[in-house]
């Protein structure tokens, strides 16, 4: 595609305060709030309480304009003006004439402009971005819908939920042209739709299915053929077949395939795919992409049985996969301003040893750049549709718009081997519980009918989960989601080893987290000097909690008191010096997330995976992320990287004077070696020996006699392939002495 250059765009608007008509430079891709800040019209939205000043700008319309040139088109060629991402309610004008309206941030919009351009001359493009809040006024909300306090405007708009305000993101409703704008040349012959997927796979043979559609100006469909070529290294597979119509389906076998595996299990083998459209031996069109040969299945039960048994596990190439990963939120709160952040954040997932990413439903569908990285680096992707913490409209018009969105997204992303699962939404089944009336999850047409139908029709090789967590109607009738095999483990967020976390019933946790402050250097970048030390009700901490409009009584204001209480719970007091306070907060978060992950690994295969919340912030804040907006790593990052290594020695929780020892092996091969457990500070050794552990399983290694009245940090060491690894375990009941822990942390030398 020929993109309209980033420079040259202008942004016009009426200032909501002065009423002055203004025009400033704009970036495309970009965000209006960022443009206003770059031009000096507003202060930095990310500093102090400045985000709260954007309320008056929510009701302003903005106009982007640019001049561009297109060279002469080839015979039979058509031209389309493509908007890859427009946030959100907009209308496009070419040389003064309206092309049409756009009302969905998540999908591209295309307009046929053949014959409408001044080829080799200058064309003028204008895009009016209407106020999202005002645009939402035209819809009549049904009382059967539901949203969080700041998100009712978004119920009918197809706009990222977090932009209206969330506990992890600021309220910055202003949108923009957040992805590229350009001219696409459409030839007279082309592949219009191609899906290649794995039906079954083993090391000896894989069965693949190909669905295709093509367009041609030929009057008769004679002499058409397709040639499919797959290559990986020295391996090459070819299949050539007649085309009797413009669309069809074929199934074929690939002998001795190189299978695609996740990070740590094997090679993420990618085949280069070429599909040629031939007529009487002449090549008319070609489509190239990369894919992997693999199967991914989700085995799950609808609910836990009375005895607590149930199932929620992924199979990769027929083998159970223990999932270690995290949730993906947008890398930038102001969409369009990402510029390198997507890849940089993905590299953190790889470094942490993750094998799955869950793309959360309050954000956006990421582009091919994201999925290409996951394809290449063996990261499976759990993809939510963009619905979160709401009961969406159920009327026919909204169902139609959701179906249009789903078809666009599914057909765009379905050839990526990293894509493991489509999920209908984030916590919309649970929203039925929050609403507190007689509605049932099964009555949600969007997730039970519309999205399920789209996935089955357009991506038949992938599983679909209606909601996360998915609740049967019986769960709502008893007012609890604890009977679901897959759960979001937030609860009271009290003692991280409390009953809620330690005794959870989940087979699989797709969300759970704990607060940790950013380092002092980062705090100084977004807080005023006299607001650095956290206080309940502090206006700048409220903004970065993130509480929209700085409301001290708002639903997210509790997060300030929460992380302070978590520190007190662990260390008995709030340190008076900022550096020590930050250290204490990061220790609490690190120990909590370490425990959550180890608790699931300790009980493998009763538990089958955990996707903790979350890797990185989308703006500067105090949060559950383990890497702040400025890419400064918190202590939890290093603890998580350590406990997500393939082979891990762990100590379980004390009972009857004993702490059990267990080794977990996530490798596809058996391992053996020496191990020992000692006191980290004194070096006193308590146990040593040798272990043997089968592939993808665990091994019990006895127990240590302990007293919970003693505060001690154990050093756990074990040998894998001649290399010694280390982990730790903190014994004793809280509160702990902070100086004791800091001494242990220095000697432990992790992070």
C-alpha positions, 0 to 999 in steps of 0.5 A: 500500500502507498501510505500517505506520509506522516508529515504534512497532516494538519489538525483544525478545531475550535478551542473549547475554552477561548472559542478560537479556531486553531490549526496545528501540525498532526501526526498520522498515525497518532493521537489528538491529545498527543498532537495538542500537547506537542503544539503546546495547546495542553500540558503533558496528559501524563504528568500530575493531574493533567489528564483530568483537564481533558474533560472539556476537550471530549466534546470537540470535533477535530478535522485532519487535512492533507494533500497527496499525489497518486501516479497514473493507474494501470489498465484494469486496476482499481484504487481504494483509499484505506484507513487502517484505524480511525478512532472512532466516529468519523467522516472522510471527504475527498476533494470536498465530496463525502466518501462515507462515515466510519464508526469502528476503531477496531477495523479498517475502512475502505472506499473505492476511489477509482476515477475520483483522484486527480492522477499526477495531480494534487488531491485533498483529503479531510477526515472529521473526527466527531466527539465520541461522547457526543456521538454516543448520545444518539443511541438509546440505551436499553436498561438490559445493558450494563457498564462500569461507571465511566464506560457507559458512553462506550456501550454502543461505540466500537472504541477501546473500553480503557479510553473512557477510564479504567483502573489501569488506564487514564480517561483520554477519550480523544482519538485520531487516525491511529493507524496508517492511511493510504492508497491500495492498488487492486489488480484485475486478478487477485487472491481475495481470501485465503485460509490455510490451517492444520487439521491434524499433525504428527512428526510423520504426517500433517493434514492441512486444509486450504480455503480460497477465493479469487477475483478475476476480470476473465469472462470465462473460468477456464484454464485456471489453476492454483499452485501451492508451495510450502518451504522450510529450510531444505523441506519443500512441498508443492501442490497444483490443482485445477480451479473450477470456480472462484472459491473452494476447499482442498485437504492434503497431507504434508509428509514429515513436517517440521512442527511449530512449538512454543518457546522452550518446547522446540523450534517455532518452525515457520513455512514460507507459503506461496499461492499462485493463481495461474491461467493456461500456465501464465501467473496472474496473481500471487499471495505470500505469507508464513504459517506454522504446522501445529494443532492447538486444542482447548479441553474444558468442562463447563463447570467444576464438579461437586468434588472440585474436579474439572478441566481447562487445559491446552493441547499443543500438537496433541500434548498437554501444555502447562501455560505460563504467561501474562496479559497484554494491555495496550502498550500506549494509552494514546493509540497511534503513539506506540512507535516501537513499544509493541516489539519492545514489550513483546521482548519482555514476554520472551525474556520472562519465559512466557509461552502464552499472551492473553490479549485483553478485551478492554484494549484493541486488536493488535496488528500483524507486527504483534502476531509476526513476533509471536509466530517467530518466537513461539508465543501462543495468543489468547485473543479476546474480542473487544468487549470487557466488563459490560453487558453489551447491547443485544439489538439487531443493529449492534449484533450486525455491527459486532458480526461485521467487526468479528469477520474483519478481525478473524479473516485478518489474523487467522493465518497466524500459527501463534493464534490459539483461541478466540474468546468472546469477551473479558468478564462480561459473564461476571458482569451479570453477577455485578448487575445483580438481577435476573439476567443469565450469561446464556442470554448474551446473543453476542457471545453465545451466537454472533461471535461463535458463529463467525469463528465457526464460519471463518476460522473452523480450525480454532476453538472458541470460548464465550467469555473469560471467565465463562460461567454457566447459568448455575453460577449466577444463580448461586452468585459466585464464579468459583465453580468455573474451571477458568477464573480471574483471581482478584478477590479481596487482594489481602494477604497474598498467601491467604485462603483466597489465593492459596486454596483457589479452585481454579484449574486455570487462572487467566488473571491475577495480580498484585500491586507494586510501585514504580522506582523513584526515578520513574515516580519523579517523571510523572509526579510533582516533587511535593506529591511523590510520597503516597497519601490516600486522597492525594490528587496526583496519586488519584489520577495515576491510580487511575481514578478518572477526574481525580474523584476521591470517592471514585471506584478506583480511588481504593487502589492507593489505600490498597497498595499501602495496606499490602505493605503494612500487611507484610512489613507491619508499617509504612516506611517513612522514606520514599526509597524504602517504601518503594522497595517494600512495595516491590518486595510485596508484589514480587513475593506475591506473584512468585507465590501465585505462579509457584502455587499453580506449578506445585499443583500441576496437572490439577492446575494447568496454567496461569496468565498473571496481570500484567507485564507493562503499563500503558501510561505512568501509574502505580499498578500491577504491572511488573515493568513501568511505562518507562521500561524500568523493571520492578523486582517482580520481573526478576522473580517471575523470570526465575520461577518461569524457567522450565525446571524449578525447585519449589518449597510448599506451604507449611502444614503439620511442621512440614514444608514439602519440596517439589521439582517441576519439569516443563521440558519435553524430556526427562531431567535429573541432577543434584539439589540442596536446600540451605539457609540463605544467610548462614549457609546451614544446609538442611537437605541435599540429594539427587532428583529424577523427573520425567518429561512435562511432570513433577517430582516430590522430593520429601519435606523439611521440618519447619516452625512458622514462628521463625523468619528464615529465607531458604536457598533452593539450588538444583542442577540442570544439564550441569548448570546450577539454578536457584530459587528461594522461600520465605518462611514465617508469618508476617510481618517481616522485618524490612531490613532482614528482607533487604539483607536477604535480597542483596545476598540472593542477587535476583534482580 
